[in-house]
């Protein structure tokens, strides 16, 4: 069993300073959704914090939140998934290179490497155990989850700290807009489905989870299984893969109580979700979450936060609903995410 025993989340919603589940929804009318950051001196020494980038501070704070909630002194492993790492530091290096010849500041270069987040979390926790970072585009967080589940299954660890973290900057938004990845205009996140134009609404976030082999007082839910696959040329393999996934976990389609979809407002790729739900789960309760956090490579971390809280509190907020179907129970939630109909993933979360 892989129990979610602690969660720390910094996101565009008010999730950092409260343990309430989406207490007050924040509406944006912007080019991208930016995180509401906590007071970092509550988590990081101010002197150390001065040399840290925003992404690293977000990662450390979210990690410490999750560890504290789980009542954990020391994790047996730290695993982080990130699609881009510290974009801000990478931009600083490139900007300095374009200026006059001079000695470069080494700090942004050191912090621009992908594994800096996991390393800094380990330094802060004084953890000398297994430490790994996955940079697998939109599979980054799922790859970290699979590693963590294997650690627990093989009993090489009893508590694993797993993170999903990415940031957005104005420069990165400008560049990636040119390839059609994002909306070309500002849009309200709460009216995203009304804006039927190409491109997603960009976002960012830092989510950390303590996965344990034993259920404790703070346990949210159980991560039953994770599956990733790649498909090209619009050749759908979803039916075969879904069937094998459910069979492996001894479930039928009817055992899924809620489908949590990664709909992001992109009129070209959102139909993939609707076709999936319509073909395999017609009439089932359908939910979404990226209007609250935006789209980024590890946005499924926010999705897992949503699923875990729905199961723990047995509460299905109106803001998440894609249809008005009420699930008869809240036991099994299937998170389905895809990136431009190439990278696809399932995360199965169960109530405990």
C-alpha positions in Angstrom: 0.0 0.0 0.0 1.1 3.5 -0.8 -0.6 6.0 1.5 -0.5 9.8 1.0 0.3 10.9 4.5 1.3 14.5 4.0 0.8 17.2 1.3 2.5 20.5 0.8 1.3 22.6 -2.1 2.2 26.1 -3.4 -0.1 27.0 -6.3 -2.0 29.9 -7.8 -4.8 29.1 -5.3 -4.7 29.7 -1.5 -3.2 26.2 -0.7 0.1 27.2 0.9 -1.0 28.7 4.2 -4.1 26.6 4.9 -5.0 22.9 5.1 -8.6 23.6 4.0 -9.5 22.1 0.7 -9.9 25.0 -1.8 -11.4 27.3 0.7 -11.7 30.4 -1.6 -11.2 30.2 -5.3 -8.9 32.8 -6.8 -9.9 34.2 -10.2 -7.3 35.5 -12.7 -7.5 37.4 -15.9 -3.9 37.0 -17.0 -1.5 35.5 -19.5 -0.5 32.8 -17.0 -1.3 31.8 -13.4 1.4 32.6 -10.9 1.8 31.0 -7.5 0.6 32.6 -4.3 3.8 32.1 -2.2 4.0 31.7 1.5 6.2 33.6 4.0 9.5 31.8 3.3 11.1 32.8 6.6 8.8 30.3 8.2 10.5 27.5 6.3 14.0 28.8 5.3 16.7 30.7 7.1 16.5 34.3 5.6 20.3 34.4 5.1 20.2 31.2 3.1 17.1 32.3 1.3 18.8 35.3 -0.2 20.8 33.1 -2.6 18.0 30.8 -3.6 15.9 31.2 -6.7 12.1 31.4 -6.4 11.6 27.8 -7.6 14.0 26.4 -5.0 12.3 28.3 -2.2 8.9 27.0 -3.4 10.3 23.4 -3.5 11.8 23.6 0.0 8.7 25.2 1.6 6.3 22.7 0.0 8.5 19.8 1.0 8.7 21.0 4.6 4.9 21.4 4.7 4.3 17.8 3.6 6.9 16.4 6.0 5.5 18.4 8.9 1.9 17.3 8.2 3.0 13.6 8.0 4.8 14.0 11.3 7.9 12.7 9.6 11.4 13.3 11.0 13.4 12.0 8.0 12.2 10.5 4.7 13.9 7.3 3.3 14.1 8.8 -0.2 13.6 12.2 -1.9 12.3 12.1 -5.5 11.5 15.1 -7.6 9.8 15.5 -11.0 10.3 18.7 -13.0 9.8 19.4 -16.7 12.0 22.4 -17.0 13.8 23.0 -13.7 14.7 26.5 -12.8 13.8 28.6 -15.9 14.6 31.8 -14.1 18.2 30.8 -13.3 18.7 29.5 -16.9 17.5 32.8 -18.2 19.9 34.7 -16.0 22.9 32.7 -17.3 21.9 33.3 -21.0 21.3 37.0 -20.3 24.7 37.4 -18.8 26.3 35.6 -21.7 24.9 38.2 -24.1 26.4 41.1 -22.2 30.0 42.3 -22.2 32.8 39.8 -21.5 33.2 39.4 -17.7 33.2 36.8 -15.0 29.8 35.2 -14.6 28.0 34.7 -11.3 28.2 30.9 -10.7 25.1 30.8 -8.5 22.5 30.8 -11.3 24.4 28.1 -13.2 24.5 25.9 -10.1 20.8 26.4 -9.4 19.8 25.9 -13.1 20.6 22.2 -13.0 17.5 20.0 -12.7 18.5 18.1 -9.6 19.1 21.3 -7.5 15.6 21.2 -6.1 16.0 17.6 -4.7 19.5 18.4 -3.5 18.4 21.6 -1.7 15.5 19.8 0.0 17.9 17.1 1.2 20.3 19.7 2.5 17.5 21.4 4.4 16.2 18.1 5.9 19.8 16.8 6.4 18.7 13.7 4.5 21.6 11.5 3.1 19.3 8.8 1.7 18.3 8.0 -1.9 17.9 11.2 -4.0 16.7 11.3 -7.6 15.3 13.7 -10.1 13.1 12.9 -13.1 13.0 15.2 -16.1 10.7 13.4 -18.5 8.6 16.3 -19.8 5.0 15.7 -18.8 5.9 12.3 -17.4 8.3 13.8 -14.9 6.0 13.6 -11.9 4.5 10.2 -12.9 8.0 8.8 -13.3 8.8 10.0 -9.8 5.6 8.4 -8.5 6.5 5.1 -10.1 9.9 5.1 -8.5 8.4 5.9 -5.1 5.8 3.1 -5.4 8.6 0.7 -6.3 10.6 1.8 -3.3 7.7 1.1 -1.0 6.8 -2.2 -2.8 10.3 -3.5 -2.6 10.6 -2.3 1.1 13.7 -0.4 0.5 11.9 2.6 2.0 8.9 3.1 4.3 8.4 6.8 3.7 9.2 8.6 0.4 9.0 12.3 -0.3 7.9 13.0 -3.9 7.7 16.4 -5.5 6.3 17.9 -8.7 7.6 21.4 -9.5 7.8 23.8 -12.4 7.7 27.6 -12.8 6.7 30.0 -15.5 8.4 33.3 -16.5 7.4 36.1 -18.8 10.3 35.3 -21.2 9.5 31.6 -21.3 5.9 32.3 -22.0 6.8 34.7 -24.8 9.1 32.1 -26.5 6.7 29.1 -26.2 3.7 31.1 -27.3 5.4 31.2 -30.7 4.9 27.5 -31.1 1.2 27.7 -30.2 1.5 26.1 -26.7 -0.3 28.9 -24.8 -3.2 31.3 -25.3 -2.2 34.4 -27.3 -4.3 36.7 -25.1 -5.3 37.1 -21.4 -8.2 34.9 -20.3 -10.2 34.4 -17.1 -9.3 31.0 -15.6 -12.8 30.5 -14.4 -14.2 31.1 -17.9 -11.6 29.0 -19.7 -14.1 26.6 -21.3 -15.8 29.6 -23.0 -12.6 30.6 -24.7 -12.5 28.1 -27.6 -9.1 29.1 -29.0 -5.8 27.2 -29.5 -3.3 27.0 -26.7 -3.6 26.3 -23.0 -3.6 28.7 -20.1 -0.1 28.5 -18.6 0.6 28.0 -14.9 3.1 26.8 -12.3 3.2 25.1 -9.0 5.2 23.1 -6.4 3.5 20.0 -4.8 5.2 17.5 -2.5 3.7 14.3 -1.1 4.9 12.0 1.7 4.0 8.4 0.6 4.2 5.9 3.4 3.7 2.1 3.7 1.4 2.5 6.7 -1.8 4.5 7.3 -1.6 7.2 9.9 -3.9 9.9 11.3 -3.1 12.4 8.6 -3.6 9.9 5.7 -5.5 11.2 2.7 -5.8 8.3 0.3 -3.9 5.4 -1.3 -2.1 5.7 -4.7 -3.0 2.3 -6.2 -1.2 2.5 -9.5 0.4 4.8 -12.2 0.6 4.2 -15.9 2.3 6.2 -18.7 2.4 5.6 -22.5 3.2 7.4 -25.7 1.3 7.3 -28.9 2.0 8.9 -32.3 0.0 9.7 -35.5 -3.2 10.0 -33.5 -3.4 6.2 -33.2 -5.4 5.7 -30.0 -4.3 2.9 -27.7 -6.5 4.2 -24.8 -9.0 1.4 -24.9 -6.4 -1.4 -24.7 -4.3 0.3 -22.1 -7.3 1.3 -19.9 -8.6 -2.3 -20.0 -5.2 -3.7 -19.0 -4.8 -1.0 -16.3 -8.2 -1.8 -14.7 -7.6 -5.6 -15.0 -4.2 -5.3 -13.3 -5.9 -3.5 -10.4 -8.8 -5.9 -10.2 -11.4 -3.2 -11.2 -14.1 -2.8 -13.7 -15.1 0.4 -15.5 -18.1 0.7 -13.2 -15.8 0.8 -10.1 -14.4 4.2 -11.1 -16.5 6.8 -9.3 -14.9 10.0 -10.7 -12.8 10.8 -13.8 -10.4 13.8 -13.2 -9.4 15.1 -16.6 -6.5 17.4 -17.5 -8.6 19.7 -19.7 -6.6 23.0 -20.1 -8.6 25.1 -22.5 -6.8 24.2 -25.7 -9.5 23.7 -28.3 -7.2 21.4 -30.4 -6.5 18.9 -27.6 -9.3 19.1 -25.1 -11.5 17.0 -27.4 -9.1 14.1 -26.7 -10.4 14.1 -23.1 -14.0 14.4 -24.0 -13.7 11.5 -26.5 -12.0 9.4 -23.8 -14.7 10.1 -21.2 -17.5 9.7 -23.7 -16.2 6.4 -25.1 -15.3 4.7 -21.8 -17.1 6.5 -19.0 -20.4 7.8 -20.5 -22.7 9.2 -17.8 -20.0 9.1 -15.1 -19.0 12.1 -13.0 -16.3 14.1 -14.7 -14.1 16.8 -13.1 -11.2 19.0 -14.1 -8.6 21.1 -12.2 -6.2 23.0 -14.6 -8.4 26.1 -14.5 -7.2 26.5 -10.9 -3.5 25.9 -11.5 -2.8 26.3 -15.2 -1.0 24.0 -17.5 2.6 23.0 -16.8 4.7 19.9 -17.2 4.0 18.6 -13.6 0.4 19.9 -13.2 -0.7 16.4 -12.3 0.8 17.1 -8.9 -2.1 19.6 -8.4 -4.5 16.9 -9.8 -3.3 14.4 -7.2 -3.8 17.0 -4.4 -7.4 17.5 -5.7 -8.1 13.7 -5.8 -6.5 13.0 -2.4 -8.6 15.8 -0.8 -11.8 14.7 -2.4 -11.3 11.2 -1.0 -10.2 12.3 2.4 -13.0 14.8 3.0 -15.6 13.0 0.9 -16.4 16.3 -0.7 -16.7 17.0 -4.4 -16.5 20.9 -4.9 -18.8 22.5 -7.5 -15.8 24.4 -9.0 -14.3 21.1 -10.2 -17.4 19.7 -11.9 -17.6 19.3 -15.7 -21.0 17.8 -15.6 -23.8 17.6 -13.0 -23.5 13.8 -12.5 -23.2 13.0 -8.8 -21.0 10.0 -8.0 -22.9 7.4 -5.9 -19.8 7.1 -3.7 -16.2 8.5 -3.6 -13.8 5.5 -3.5 -11.9 5.3 -6.8 -10.7 8.3 -8.7 -8.9 8.0 -12.1 -6.7 11.0 -13.1 -6.2 11.1 -16.9 -3.7 13.5 -18.4 -2.3 13.9 -21.9 0.1 16.4 -23.5 -0.8 17.2 -27.2 -2.1 13.7 -27.6 1.4 12.2 -27.4 2.2 11.7 -23.7 -0.6 10.1 -21.8 -0.9 9.0 -18.1 -3.2 7.4 -15.6 -3.0 7.8 -11.8 -5.5 5.6 -9.8 -6.2 7.0 -6.3 -8.4 5.1 -3.8 -10.1 6.0 -0.5 -8.7 4.4 2.7 
